Each structure stands twice: as structure tokens, then as C-alpha cells.
Amino acid sequence: EARQSLAAHVITYEELTAEPEKTTRGLCDYLGVPWESAMLDYGSKDHGTFRPQLGDWSSTIKSGRIQPARAADPQAELPPRLAELAKSWGYPVE
């Protein structure tokens, strides 16, 4: 309801990973804050201490680079409520 009723700036994960600069610039424009190239260079910053066993510790996330989104498994069957939400967000659901 909120997404349909309010003027919002919508970003999808796929847009962010495919065109990170364009997507973050659009968000910054919407928020009225300056865009900085360092926003895309998250791997070079010290983010403090992370606890192992929490989150994604694969080489992909450790690379410090934005990775392209993976395609969904076409054989995966979504639970009904998740399928309903995915469809409302514009994702193809069979």
C-alpha cells in the first residue's frame, strides 16, 4: 500500500548491482544529498569488527566490489505469500 500511495524512490537489488553509480546517484538526488564516488568503494574502508558466523563471509562479499545479481532459480517454488509479494514488486512469478 505504501509503495502505491506514497511518492517513493524505489530501488531494486538488480538495478543497484547492474548500475550502481546511476542508482546511487538517483537515490542521492531524491534525498537531496551529494553523491560521492567513495559510496561505491565500500571494500577499501574499515567497517569495524565483524563477528564470524554472522552474514555472508564468502569471497564474493569479501571482494569489496559490487557483484551482479544472480538469476533466480526457475525451479524454485515460492511460498504463496512470498510469491504474492514478489508479484506485487514486479518480479516475474509463474
C-alpha positions as CSV (number, residue, x, y, z in Angstrom):
1,E,0.0,0.0,0.0
2,A,2.7,2.4,0.9
3,R,4.5,1.9,-2.3
4,Q,1.4,2.6,-4.3
5,S,0.2,5.5,-2.1
6,L,3.3,7.5,-1.4
7,A,5.8,9.2,-3.6
8,A,8.8,7.0,-3.1
9,H,12.1,6.4,-4.7
10,V,12.2,2.7,-5.5
11,I,15.4,0.8,-6.0
12,T,15.7,-2.8,-6.8
13,Y,18.7,-5.0,-5.9
14,E,19.1,-5.8,-9.6
15,E,19.3,-2.2,-10.6
16,L,21.7,-1.4,-7.8
17,T,24.1,-4.3,-8.8
18,A,23.7,-3.7,-12.6
19,E,24.2,0.1,-12.5
20,P,25.5,1.1,-9.0
21,E,26.6,4.6,-9.9
22,K,23.4,5.5,-11.7
23,T,21.2,4.0,-9.0
24,T,23.1,5.6,-6.1
25,R,23.1,9.0,-7.9
26,G,19.4,8.8,-8.3
27,L,18.9,8.0,-4.6
28,C,21.2,10.9,-3.6
29,D,19.2,13.3,-5.8
30,Y,16.0,12.1,-4.3
31,L,17.3,12.5,-0.8
32,G,19.0,15.9,-1.6
33,V,22.5,14.8,-0.6
34,P,25.7,14.9,-2.6
35,W,26.8,11.8,-4.4
36,E,30.4,10.7,-3.7
37,S,32.3,8.1,-5.7
38,A,33.5,6.6,-2.4
39,M,30.0,5.2,-1.9
40,L,30.9,2.5,-4.4
41,D,34.2,1.8,-2.9
42,Y,33.0,0.1,0.2
43,G,35.8,-2.5,0.2
44,S,38.5,0.0,1.0
45,K,37.0,1.2,4.3
46,D,37.4,-0.1,7.8
47,H,34.0,-1.1,8.9
48,G,35.0,-2.2,12.3
49,T,34.9,-5.7,13.8
50,F,32.6,-8.2,12.3
51,R,31.7,-11.4,14.2
52,P,32.3,-14.6,12.2
53,Q,29.2,-16.8,11.6
54,L,27.1,-13.7,11.0
55,G,26.2,-12.7,7.5
56,D,27.9,-13.6,4.2
57,W,31.6,-14.4,4.5
58,S,32.1,-15.7,1.0
59,S,34.9,-14.5,-1.2
60,T,32.2,-12.6,-3.2
61,I,31.3,-10.3,-0.3
62,K,34.9,-10.1,0.8
63,S,35.9,-8.9,-2.6
64,G,34.8,-5.3,-1.7
65,R,33.3,-5.0,-5.2
66,I,29.6,-4.8,-6.2
67,Q,28.7,-8.1,-7.8
68,P,26.0,-8.6,-10.4
69,A,22.8,-10.1,-9.1
70,R,22.3,-13.8,-9.7
71,A,19.3,-15.0,-11.6
72,A,16.6,-16.7,-9.5
73,D,16.4,-20.5,-9.8
74,P,13.5,-21.1,-12.2
75,Q,12.7,-24.4,-10.5
76,A,12.3,-22.8,-7.0
77,E,8.8,-22.7,-5.8
78,L,8.0,-19.7,-3.6
79,P,5.6,-20.0,-0.7
80,P,2.3,-18.4,-1.6
81,R,2.7,-15.2,0.5
82,L,6.3,-14.6,-0.9
83,A,5.0,-15.2,-4.4
84,E,2.3,-12.6,-3.8
85,L,4.8,-10.1,-2.6
86,A,7.2,-10.8,-5.4
87,K,4.5,-10.3,-8.0
88,S,3.4,-7.0,-6.4
89,W,7.0,-5.8,-6.5
90,G,7.1,-6.5,-10.2
91,Y,9.1,-9.8,-10.2
92,P,8.0,-12.5,-12.6
93,V,6.2,-15.2,-10.8
94,E,4.7,-18.2,-12.5
